Amino acid sequence: MSGFPYAEQFGINRTLPEEGVDKDVVLSMLSSMSLAEDPVWESGQCSGTMYCGDHDHYDYLNLAFSYFSYVNSLQRDMCPSATKFEAEIIAMTLDLLGARNLTDTTPAGLITSGGSNSIAHAVLAYREHHPTAGRANMIKPETAHPAFSKAGHLFGVDMKIAPVDPDTTQVDLEWVKANIDAHTVALIGSAGNYGYGTIDPISELGALALEHDIGLHVDGCLGGFILPFGRELGYEIEPFDFSVPGVTTISADTHKYGYALKGTSVLCFADKALRNDQYFYLTDWSGGKYCSPGMDGSRSGGLLAATWAAMVHLGRSGYRHYAEKIFATSSAMQAAIREHPSLRIMGKPTFLFSFTSDEFDIYLVNDFLRTRGWRMNGQQYPNAIHMAVTRPQTLPGVVERWSVDLADAVAYAATHKDEAAKSGAIYGGVAGGPSEESDALIKFFMADMMDKQSAVPPL
């Protein structure tokens, strides 16, 4: 039963227990699992994932959540606080992302369950707002998040994949310009992209969007709550928000650098008319007239309360304080990479950086770093690994540990450069680029991996 975690320690519930388990026993089991898993990220050696890492802050959010955890935010007559929380979260996010620059429209927003959901709602909004005689399409950089392709698949919108400059990792503007057609409803840019932490030329994309009277979505799911503060701190970050003419939507994840609980993201609209076009209505249902601002129906009011609590507690000064530490840490970790001529940083990164090697398979470096407890994220075409710097990396001693372990990893990779790397064999190790056969094989193993994550034990 090795495929079922904690089977030996706590057994497996194959059926609903006839008699319930004592609450103290249940809580003890949950505590044991949590305490066993927290050290994976508490060391500061895990890329991304845990953006806050402050147990005191988590306790505060959990308490805020508990006051409204059982409330359905659909019932605003019973829970008007949900309207306060939602409206203010959206307003604060719009302000952070430059909505004050919008003088001829009415900015608006939508709170979703996460970045993929925000992206999906943006795709749906553009499809509905810009009807075309044929199948709508959008143009996304190859580096843009896969959620755009998922949303296109779900909503019948074609995604034209624009190549990126291999040196800058930014989208090829000439390709974008040449591929806009009568069915293009919007362009896409990242600030910054997941793979490299680099920012697409948003100003130039905005000019193209205005020229063709189409939308421009900026995917700030990752950077939306940290890049604005990086700019305030003086880091060289090009404008990417609503201060850029042509930007019509921005997604920003409160559950990432907004330091809220998992389960909320904000989709900002330059004009509420665009947001309202993706509303859903069913007026002739026997159960009553139905309308929904988003795909989610029932939602826990606790997530709204906790997100609101995080934002008003930290304020601009709190976010700026942590951004300063994160940018400084990222800069120091990048400096350690530049000390090794055999390593090369991809593009011009921000708080998130990616690096590769032209002398050996970078996954050999990843192999060694794993033995020292580092959990890096992998990329392909070319093989690369990245670190999304979060608050756990700003802890004392992490940068020093990174410098030492990276030096040892480079030495290991140089010594073993003629050997095959153990990590990244599928994710980044398909030699010569993808093919139909290799793609089918990868999908088979990825499906098997996902199956195991929700496998039902034998009854």
Secondary structure by P-SEA (a helix, b strand, c coil): ccccccccccccccccccccccaaaaaaaaaaaaaaccccccccccccccccccaaaaaaaaaaaaaccccccccccccaaaaaaaaaaaaaaaaaacccccccccccccccccaaaaaaaaaaaaaaacccccbbbbbbcccccaaaaaaaaaccbbbbccccccccccccaaaaaacccccccbbbbbccccccccccaaaaaaaaaaaacbbbbbccccccccaaaaaaacccccccccccccccbbbbbccccccccccbbbbbbccaaaaaaaccccccccccbbbbccccccccaaaaaaaaaaaaaacaaaaaaaaaaaaaaaaaaaaaaacccccccccccccccccccccccaaaaaaaaaaabbbbbbbcccccccccccccccccaaaaaaaaaaaaaaaaaaaacccccccccccccccccccaaaaaaaaaaaaaaaaaacccccc
